[in-house]
Amino acid sequence: IQPRAACACPRHPEPLRTKDPEYSTDAQGRRIQGMVVLSITVAADGKVENAMVLQELDPGLDRNAIEAVKNWRFHPALCGTTPVAMDITVEVNFHLYP
């Protein structure tokens, strides 16, 4: 993660396109449900970089959460009117329905 210049009044990134992650067969069979918390960098072009797990759930689901989030797109963060990279935390939920 690169150090960034401070911005007095940043506007945080806003999701444009998100896709739910795949449920791993193993986790589905064991009926694992819950949340994976990730730290990501939203680049100035709105693409996701540097995804890492902050709160684990299951190794397969953790990997699937990272892969899904890497394909998300955002309106980038703004410092004034300039797009800038920003580190944010996102939650990815896994729920099974009867």
Secondary structure by P-SEA (a helix, b strand, c coil): ccccccccccccccccbbbbbbbbaaaaaabbbbbbbbbbbbccccccccccccccccaaaaaaaaaaaaaccccccccccbbbbbbbbbbbbbbbcc
